[in-house]
Protein backbone atom coordinates (compact mmCIF):
# COMPACT_ATOMS: atom_id res chain seq x y z
CA UNK A 1 0.00 0.00 0.00
CA UNK A 2 3.00 2.30 0.38
CA UNK A 3 5.17 3.13 -2.57
CA UNK A 4 8.33 5.15 -2.79
CA UNK A 5 8.89 5.90 -6.45
CA UNK A 6 12.44 6.91 -7.29
CA UNK A 7 13.73 8.55 -10.43
CA UNK A 8 16.73 10.41 -11.76
CA UNK A 9 19.50 7.85 -11.63
CA UNK A 10 21.80 7.19 -14.54
CA UNK A 11 25.31 7.31 -15.92
CA UNK A 12 27.34 10.50 -15.67
CA UNK A 13 30.96 11.52 -16.03
CA UNK A 14 33.03 12.60 -13.05
CA UNK A 15 32.21 16.18 -12.18
CA UNK A 16 28.72 15.86 -13.56
CA UNK A 17 25.37 16.21 -11.84
CA UNK A 18 22.24 14.21 -11.25
CA UNK A 19 19.01 14.96 -9.46
CA UNK A 20 17.19 12.15 -7.70
CA UNK A 21 13.52 12.34 -6.80
CA UNK A 22 11.48 10.17 -4.48
CA UNK A 23 7.72 10.44 -4.09
CA UNK A 24 5.89 8.59 -1.33
CA UNK A 25 2.29 7.54 -1.83
CA UNK A 26 -0.28 5.22 -0.35
CA UNK A 27 -0.97 4.56 3.31
CA UNK A 28 1.75 6.69 4.78
CA UNK A 29 0.94 9.68 6.95
CA UNK A 30 2.72 12.28 8.99
CA UNK A 31 6.05 11.72 7.28
CA UNK A 32 8.80 12.81 9.62
CA UNK A 33 12.14 12.15 7.97
CA UNK A 34 12.91 11.39 4.35
CA UNK A 35 16.30 10.64 2.96
CA UNK A 36 18.61 8.67 0.76
CA UNK A 37 20.90 5.75 1.44
CA UNK A 38 23.32 4.12 -0.93
CA UNK A 39 24.97 0.75 -1.27
CA UNK A 40 27.90 -0.17 -3.48
CA UNK A 41 28.68 -3.79 -4.38
CA UNK A 42 30.26 -5.60 -1.48
CA UNK A 43 29.63 -2.74 0.92
CA UNK A 44 27.03 -1.93 3.52
CA UNK A 45 24.18 0.48 3.01
CA UNK A 46 25.06 3.92 4.32
CA UNK A 47 23.15 7.10 4.90
CA UNK A 48 23.75 9.76 2.27
CA UNK A 49 21.44 12.49 3.52
CA UNK A 50 18.20 12.90 5.40
CA UNK A 51 15.84 15.78 6.00
CA UNK A 52 13.20 16.41 8.63
CA UNK A 53 9.76 17.83 8.02
CA UNK A 54 10.89 21.30 9.09
CA UNK A 55 13.78 21.23 6.65
CA UNK A 56 16.74 20.34 8.85
CA UNK A 57 19.15 18.12 7.00
CA UNK A 58 21.98 15.80 7.83
CA UNK A 59 24.65 14.77 5.32
CA UNK A 60 27.33 12.15 5.25
CA UNK A 61 30.77 13.72 5.42
CA UNK A 62 31.65 12.31 2.02
CA UNK A 63 28.93 14.32 0.27
CA UNK A 64 28.89 17.57 2.22
CA UNK A 65 29.22 20.56 -0.05
CA UNK A 66 28.35 18.53 -3.13
CA UNK A 67 24.88 17.15 -2.45
CA UNK A 68 21.80 19.11 -1.46
CA UNK A 69 18.62 17.62 -0.07
CA UNK A 70 15.21 19.26 -0.21
CA UNK A 71 11.60 18.19 0.18
CA UNK A 72 8.10 19.18 -0.74
CA UNK A 73 5.85 18.16 2.13
CA UNK A 74 2.66 18.70 0.16
CA UNK A 75 3.85 16.22 -2.44
CA UNK A 76 5.57 13.84 -0.02
CA UNK A 77 8.61 14.16 -2.21
CA UNK A 78 12.30 14.47 -1.48
CA UNK A 79 14.96 15.60 -3.92
CA UNK A 80 18.68 14.98 -3.90
CA UNK A 81 20.74 17.30 -6.06
CA UNK A 82 24.13 15.70 -6.64
CA UNK A 83 26.91 17.87 -8.02
CA UNK A 84 30.61 17.29 -8.59
CA UNK A 85 30.02 13.57 -8.73
CA UNK A 86 32.92 11.23 -8.15
CA UNK A 87 33.45 7.58 -9.12
CA UNK A 88 33.14 6.64 -5.45
CA UNK A 89 29.56 7.93 -5.54
CA UNK A 90 28.66 4.97 -7.73
CA UNK A 91 26.04 2.90 -5.94
CA UNK A 92 22.42 1.96 -5.81
CA UNK A 93 20.58 4.78 -4.10
CA UNK A 94 17.58 3.92 -1.94
CA UNK A 95 14.93 6.34 -0.80
CA UNK A 96 13.70 6.06 2.76
CA UNK A 97 10.67 7.61 4.41
CA UNK A 98 9.63 7.54 8.05
CA UNK A 99 5.94 7.92 8.73
CA UNK A 100 2.77 6.61 10.29
CA UNK A 101 0.52 3.95 8.82
CA UNK A 102 -2.67 5.76 9.76
CA UNK A 103 -4.05 9.26 9.42
CA UNK A 104 -4.42 9.69 13.18
CA UNK A 105 -0.66 9.46 13.71
CA UNK A 106 -0.98 6.84 16.42
CA UNK A 107 1.46 4.11 17.15
CA UNK A 108 5.07 4.17 16.15
CA UNK A 109 6.76 5.37 13.03
CA UNK A 110 7.42 2.94 10.22
CA UNK A 111 10.27 2.92 7.74
CA UNK A 112 9.58 2.47 4.06
CA UNK A 113 12.05 1.88 1.26
CA UNK A 114 12.19 2.43 -2.43
CA UNK A 115 13.47 -0.23 -4.78
CA UNK A 116 16.65 1.67 -5.55
CA UNK A 117 17.99 3.59 -8.50
CA UNK A 118 21.44 3.07 -9.99
CA UNK A 119 23.91 5.94 -10.07
CA UNK A 120 27.09 5.31 -12.01
CA UNK A 121 29.89 7.86 -12.23
CA UNK A 122 32.46 6.88 -14.82
CA UNK A 123 34.49 8.37 -17.64
C-alpha positions in Angstrom: 0.0 0.0 0.0 3.0 2.3 0.4 5.2 3.1 -2.6 8.3 5.2 -2.8 8.9 5.9 -6.5 12.4 6.9 -7.3 13.7 8.5 -10.4 16.7 10.4 -11.8 19.5 7.8 -11.6 21.8 7.2 -14.5 25.3 7.3 -15.9 27.3 10.5 -15.7 31.0 11.5 -16.0 33.0 12.6 -13.0 32.2 16.2 -12.2 28.7 15.9 -13.6 25.4 16.2 -11.8 22.2 14.2 -11.2 19.0 15.0 -9.5 17.2 12.1 -7.7 13.5 12.3 -6.8 11.5 10.2 -4.5 7.7 10.4 -4.1 5.9 8.6 -1.3 2.3 7.5 -1.8 -0.3 5.2 -0.3 -1.0 4.6 3.3 1.8 6.7 4.8 0.9 9.7 7.0 2.7 12.3 9.0 6.0 11.7 7.3 8.8 12.8 9.6 12.1 12.2 8.0 12.9 11.4 4.4 16.3 10.6 3.0 18.6 8.7 0.8 20.9 5.8 1.4 23.3 4.1 -0.9 25.0 0.8 -1.3 27.9 -0.2 -3.5 28.7 -3.8 -4.4 30.3 -5.6 -1.5 29.6 -2.7 0.9 27.0 -1.9 3.5 24.2 0.5 3.0 25.1 3.9 4.3 23.1 7.1 4.9 23.7 9.8 2.3 21.4 12.5 3.5 18.2 12.9 5.4 15.8 15.8 6.0 13.2 16.4 8.6 9.8 17.8 8.0 10.9 21.3 9.1 13.8 21.2 6.7 16.7 20.3 8.8 19.1 18.1 7.0 22.0 15.8 7.8 24.7 14.8 5.3 27.3 12.1 5.3 30.8 13.7 5.4 31.6 12.3 2.0 28.9 14.3 0.3 28.9 17.6 2.2 29.2 20.6 0.0 28.4 18.5 -3.1 24.9 17.2 -2.4 21.8 19.1 -1.5 18.6 17.6 -0.1 15.2 19.3 -0.2 11.6 18.2 0.2 8.1 19.2 -0.7 5.9 18.2 2.1 2.7 18.7 0.2 3.9 16.2 -2.4 5.6 13.8 0.0 8.6 14.2 -2.2 12.3 14.5 -1.5 15.0 15.6 -3.9 18.7 15.0 -3.9 20.7 17.3 -6.1 24.1 15.7 -6.6 26.9 17.9 -8.0 30.6 17.3 -8.6 30.0 13.6 -8.7 32.9 11.2 -8.1 33.4 7.6 -9.1 33.1 6.6 -5.5 29.6 7.9 -5.5 28.7 5.0 -7.7 26.0 2.9 -5.9 22.4 2.0 -5.8 20.6 4.8 -4.1 17.6 3.9 -1.9 14.9 6.3 -0.8 13.7 6.1 2.8 10.7 7.6 4.4 9.6 7.5 8.0 5.9 7.9 8.7 2.8 6.6 10.3 0.5 4.0 8.8 -2.7 5.8 9.8 -4.0 9.3 9.4 -4.4 9.7 13.2 -0.7 9.5 13.7 -1.0 6.8 16.4 1.5 4.1 17.2 5.1 4.2 16.2 6.8 5.4 13.0 7.4 2.9 10.2 10.3 2.9 7.7 9.6 2.5 4.1 12.0 1.9 1.3 12.2 2.4 -2.4 13.5 -0.2 -4.8 16.6 1.7 -5.6 18.0 3.6 -8.5 21.4 3.1 -10.0 23.9 5.9 -10.1 27.1 5.3 -12.0 29.9 7.9 -12.2 32.5 6.9 -14.8 34.5 8.4 -17.6 
